[in-house]
Amino acid sequence: MPGTARLAVVGTSGFAFTYLQRARYLHEEGHAEFVGACDIREPSAKALGMLPRGAAVHRDVDTLMRVARPDVVVVATPPHAHRPVAAAVLAAGGDLLIETPPVLDLAGYDELTELSARFGRTCQTGFQSFGSAALPLLADAIARGEIGAVTGVGAAGAWVRTDAYYARNSWAGRRWLDGEAVVDGALTNPFSHAVATALLVAGVAERDPSDIALELFGTRDLEADDTACLRLEFDGGPDIVVAASLCAEQDHEPYVVVHGTEGRAKFWYKTHRLEINDMRITAAEPTDLLRNLLDHRADPATTPLLAPLTSTRAFASVVQAVRDAPEPAPIPDGWIRSVGDGPGRHPVVRGIGEEVAVAAERLALFSEIGVPWASPARWWRGVHRTPVKP
């Protein structure tokens, strides 16, 4: 395929499989040449079936870069492998799409940003909500003053996650694995899009917060939280509160709500629905971020990158804060009901679906809205410093 970008994917199972599918589709479409994949494990027959003739799976990224010579590489490994794999791709001259969470601390963000600049490479992230056509409409409405001055941004999400979810791999529910940070918590992995989208909408995604307050809780014997609330403060910017749980009675569609002096806007980022002052706004179909990266490479002047790494600095601060915070406080058994059995069992925290919504509406932490098991003593506050309990 002369003139088309050579494309490869690192990772073949889990969510990485969806990238194999997208790479094959772009290949068949003639939008890219799918030249190979990489995985330290033996890929499934289903994964191998995604590769076009002539493409191969390599066991390490250095071999992939040397043999397949890709121009663009998707990094869809477990989170703790993102940074070293992405660094190797950039150093070998490849452009990147790196899955979420892109990095697990500000040092990782700084390293990949510096490597991108040094080698003149492009780094896209996998925050799919950033490709929503609703976001420019929301930004325009805010700029026109349709909701007045922005006073704060909230986000809420509540899902069901069974025991099988945490048994699916070695890093699920872990903060650390073999000395490497993983930081698999409610805010940093399943609801990472809620956090990152709230930061983007608030116009502070590229900034460092002046303060972070965290309330982390758990219902299982795990290192990571499964229920959490976060407040971010920025000098000269609106406060942001995100409340999330993986212990709901049923799945609730997550959203970001923008509070203004004269109205509000609500964006359901997974389905790309947008309401401004209770009026439904119709948006075009979202843009696929891998396609956006390929189009940006071909014509950067007319196709801006929609989810660049530079738009995730504040998010990296959040992941770092969760990594360094004290262990999640257990939610008392009296507030938890166990539903189902075997791999399908899951805990339900009484009222959590409503409580995450109230936190986003009031821009308040769980302890501030009177959640009985959320004591202020369980706060952790700080930015870029050794964590201490107040």
Summary of the structure (lengths in Angstrom):
residues: 390
radius of gyration: 20.8
end to end distance: 60.1
largest distance: 64.1
contacts: 1374
relative contact order: 0.15
helix: 34%
strand: 27%
